[in-house]
Amino acid sequence: MIDLLIWITIIALFILSFIGIIFPLIPSSLFLWIGFFLYHFIINDQRLSYAFWIIMVVFTIILFISDILANSYFVKRFGGSKWGERSAGFAVIIGSFIIPPFGIIVIPLVTVFVVELLQKYTMEKAFFASVGSLIGFLSGMFAKIVIQMIMIIWFIIVIL
């Protein structure tokens, strides 16, 4: 009976990790790790190898930086400046705490636009750089979904 309750909890944690992609105040990777730990420490402490844990650490690091890297990359790709790139990365972090979940979209968009205007970019060029921020956010979100799916699928494969 306890195993069933733990499995239900693990599944719920994995679902919450995906909700955390949309609502960044919910710590997505933390929920994945709690699920992994519940399995390891309560159900079976022999199945998850050192290789599993090392790979999960690498994927977790990628999850943390995916938004920042995607935003910076697409701001640059859409004609933004170095300051636009840096401000996009910073704004993603700040935006996750301001008006969640919309802050992670709106704050970088507005920040990049304003930063580029302050650097004497035209309205059109500043707008395109800020659109790059939006595309960066969406691609970062997609990357996080894929990475989390890989982490969960890998976990399932290892425990079967």
Protein Blocks (a to p, Z undefined) as FASTA:
>chain_A
ZZmmmmmmmmmmmmmmmmmmmmmmbcfklmmmmmmmmmmmmmommlpcfklmmmmmmmmm
mmmmmmmmmmmmmmmmnopafklmmmmmmmmmmmmmgopfklmmmmmmmmmmmmmmmnop
afklmmmmmmmmmmmmmmmmmmmmmmmmmmmmmmmmmmZZ
